[in-house]
Amino acid sequence: MLLKVLVAALIVWVVLAVLGFVIKGLFWLAIVGIVLFVATAAVGAAKRSAPRH
């Protein structure tokens, strides 16, 4: 009985560790995506508002 509880706890721990790693990785990818989106929008706005000759 105790062995089953320990194995279940270890499985839950591994799942939580993997999920934490994945979520942290996705968080940083989201930050990079947001920064690049804002930079692209700023460049597009600057080009659009530039006077045309």
Secondary structure, 3 states (H helix, E strand, C coil): CHHHHHHHHHHHHHHHHHHHHHHHHHHHHHHHHHHHHHHHHHHHHHHHHCCCC
